[in-house]
Amino acid sequence: MASTEPIETDWSAVTARCLAYLCLQHSEVQDKGLFERATFLMNLGLPRSDAAVLLGSTDDSLRVTLGKPPKKAKSKKSK
């Protein structure tokens, strides 16, 4: 028999995810790569799995991406 009790929702977690998304959209990091955006969200306190969902990725993909150092722009050497 199914329970008729309402499911409790942790609204503080929902609010935290919404605020993290808004912070990302209004930051300088929004136009950067996946590594930088994921690091930004995790520095705000989001777990990696939540950051992956916000970025349209998966937790495993983000784990691999964060395990590699970010690519740096190649500098042009003048002769």
C-alpha positions as CSV (number, residue, x, y, z in Angstrom):
1,M,0.0,0.0,0.0
2,A,1.4,3.4,-1.0
3,S,2.1,6.0,1.7
4,T,-0.1,9.1,1.6
5,E,2.4,11.2,3.5
6,P,3.8,14.2,1.5
7,I,7.4,14.1,0.5
8,E,9.6,16.6,2.4
9,T,11.5,18.9,0.1
10,D,14.8,20.5,1.3
11,W,14.1,24.0,0.0
12,S,17.5,25.3,1.2
13,A,19.3,22.9,-1.2
14,V,17.0,24.0,-4.1
15,T,17.7,27.7,-3.2
16,A,21.4,27.0,-3.0
17,R,21.5,25.4,-6.5
18,C,19.4,28.3,-8.0
19,L,21.7,30.9,-6.5
20,A,24.8,29.1,-7.7
21,Y,23.4,29.0,-11.2
22,L,22.6,32.7,-11.1
23,C,26.1,33.5,-9.8
24,L,27.6,31.5,-12.6
25,Q,25.5,33.3,-15.2
26,H,26.6,36.7,-13.9
27,S,30.3,36.0,-13.4
28,E,33.3,36.3,-15.7
29,V,33.6,32.5,-15.6
30,Q,30.4,31.9,-17.7
31,D,32.3,32.2,-21.0
32,K,35.2,30.0,-19.9
33,G,35.7,26.2,-20.2
34,L,34.0,23.4,-18.4
35,F,36.9,23.0,-15.9
36,E,36.7,26.7,-14.8
37,R,32.9,26.7,-14.6
38,A,32.8,23.4,-12.6
39,T,35.5,24.7,-10.2
40,F,33.6,27.9,-9.7
41,L,30.4,26.1,-8.8
42,M,32.2,23.6,-6.5
43,N,33.9,26.6,-4.8
44,L,30.5,27.9,-4.0
45,G,29.8,24.7,-2.2
46,L,27.9,22.6,-4.8
47,P,28.8,18.9,-4.9
48,R,30.4,17.7,-8.2
49,S,27.3,15.8,-9.2
50,D,25.1,19.0,-8.8
51,A,27.6,21.1,-10.7
52,A,27.6,18.5,-13.5
53,V,23.8,18.7,-13.8
54,L,23.9,22.5,-14.0
55,L,26.6,22.4,-16.7
56,G,24.8,19.8,-18.8
57,S,27.4,17.1,-18.1
58,T,27.6,13.9,-16.0
59,D,29.3,13.3,-12.7
60,D,31.8,10.8,-14.3
61,S,32.6,13.2,-17.2
62,L,33.2,16.0,-14.8
63,R,35.4,13.8,-12.6
64,V,37.7,13.0,-15.5
65,T,37.8,16.7,-16.6
66,L,38.7,17.9,-13.2
67,G,41.4,15.2,-12.9
68,K,43.3,16.9,-15.8
69,P,45.0,20.3,-15.4
70,P,43.2,23.0,-17.4
71,K,44.6,23.8,-20.8
72,K,46.5,27.0,-21.0
73,A,46.5,29.3,-24.0
74,K,49.6,28.8,-26.1
75,S,51.8,31.8,-26.1
76,K,53.2,33.0,-29.4
77,K,56.9,33.4,-29.3
78,S,58.3,36.3,-31.2
79,K,61.5,35.8,-33.2
